[in-house]
Every structure is written in C-alpha cells, then in structure tokens.
Amino acid sequence: MRVVKVGLDGAERLDPEPVEPWSPDRDDLPHPLVLVIWRDAYFDFEQRDVEDSRSDYLVHTAGFLLSEGPRFVSLAQEILPDDDGYRAVTHIPVALVERMTTLGPGADEV
C-alpha cells in the first residue's frame, strides 16, 4: 500500500459563499431521496441442500431517484455540481423491488 499525503496548507475554498445544508424537507432538489427495499441475489459458501437456503434476503438501498423505468429503478448516492452527472448509481431490477418509500417529512410510500 502506498500512502500519499495531501497538503492542504494554505488551501482556500474556491466558493467563498456558505453552502446551505440540505434537509429532507427541501423540495428544490431535482431527484427525491428514496429508500428501496428489494430482494438481492446472494452467495452461500456452505449450503448443503435446498432447505439451507435463505427464504428472504432483503437489501435496503437509499439514494436519489434518477429513474423508475419498466426494467430498473436507478438510484444515485451523489449528485454532482454543475450538471456533471452522478456517482455510485445502483440499478435495481423492478421485479425484485418489495417497496419504495420517499424519505422526508410527510413523505408517502411510492
């Protein structure tokens, strides 16, 4: 492993204006924050027979809802500034979604 020191001495913020913190009740974001509960595939090292398999393997994924298409629900962990796109996008097959809930005050299940 190589360790690289990042020098921040004298580093100044390029945008001197304060950034308003995000809160779930803000409605000015382009994508709602959601929680998707879905059935994922899994790997089992020691399954000996069919009865040993898991009956439920529910995964909870939270993120910004990018799209809800006929095949996939797509969530991003991060929205980049200046319309530069997204980071860490997860595409969940719609057939595996158990439920999806919009997060924030007064939010309803989708």
C-alpha positions in Angstrom: 0.0 0.0 0.0 1.2 3.5 -0.8 0.3 6.4 1.4 0.1 9.8 -0.3 0.0 13.0 1.8 -2.4 15.6 0.5 -1.2 19.0 1.5 -4.0 21.4 2.4 -1.8 24.1 3.8 -3.0 27.5 2.5 -5.8 25.9 0.6 -8.7 28.3 0.1 -12.2 27.5 -0.7 -13.0 28.5 -4.3 -16.6 29.3 -3.5 -16.5 31.7 -0.5 -20.3 31.8 -0.1 -21.6 29.5 2.6 -23.4 26.3 1.4 -26.9 25.9 2.8 -27.1 22.4 4.4 -29.6 20.0 2.8 -32.5 18.8 4.8 -35.2 16.2 3.8 -38.0 18.9 3.7 -36.3 20.9 1.0 -38.1 20.5 -2.3 -35.6 22.1 -4.7 -33.6 19.0 -5.5 -34.1 17.5 -8.9 -34.5 14.0 -7.6 -36.3 12.8 -4.5 -34.5 10.9 -1.8 -35.9 7.3 -1.5 -35.4 4.0 0.3 -35.8 0.9 -1.8 -36.2 -2.5 -0.2 -35.5 -5.3 -2.6 -34.6 -9.0 -2.9 -30.9 -9.4 -3.9 -29.1 -12.4 -5.1 -26.6 -13.9 -2.6 -23.7 -16.3 -2.5 -23.5 -19.1 0.1 -20.2 -20.9 0.8 -21.7 -23.7 2.8 -25.2 -24.5 1.5 -25.6 -28.3 1.8 -29.1 -28.7 0.4 -32.2 -26.8 -0.7 -33.6 -26.4 2.8 -30.5 -24.5 3.9 -31.2 -21.6 1.5 -32.3 -18.2 2.8 -36.0 -17.5 2.4 -35.6 -13.7 2.4 -32.5 -11.6 1.6 -33.9 -8.1 1.6 -31.5 -5.3 0.9 -32.2 -1.6 1.9 -30.7 1.0 -0.5 -31.2 4.7 -0.1 -30.4 7.3 -2.7 -31.6 9.9 -5.1 -34.2 8.5 -7.5 -32.9 9.0 -11.1 -35.4 6.9 -12.9 -38.2 4.4 -12.4 -38.4 2.6 -15.7 -40.1 -0.7 -16.8 -37.0 -2.7 -16.1 -34.9 -0.8 -13.4 -35.2 1.6 -10.6 -32.0 3.7 -10.6 -30.6 5.5 -7.5 -27.5 7.7 -7.2 -25.6 8.1 -4.0 -24.3 11.6 -5.1 -25.5 14.4 -7.4 -22.5 16.3 -8.8 -22.5 20.1 -9.2 -22.7 22.0 -12.4 -24.7 19.2 -14.2 -21.7 16.9 -14.1 -23.9 13.8 -13.5 -24.0 11.3 -10.7 -21.8 9.0 -8.7 -22.4 5.4 -7.5 -25.6 4.7 -9.4 -27.3 1.5 -8.4 -29.8 -0.1 -10.9 -32.3 -2.4 -9.2 -34.5 -4.7 -11.3 -38.1 -3.7 -10.8 -39.2 -7.3 -10.5 -37.1 -7.5 -7.3 -38.4 -4.4 -5.6 -40.6 -5.1 -2.5 -41.3 -1.5 -1.7 -40.0 2.0 -2.3 -40.6 4.9 0.2 -39.8 8.6 -0.4 -37.8 9.9 2.6 -38.6 13.2 4.4 -41.3 14.8 6.4 -44.8 13.9 5.2 -43.4 11.5 2.5 -45.6 8.7 1.1 -44.7 5.2 0.0 -44.2 5.1 -3.7 
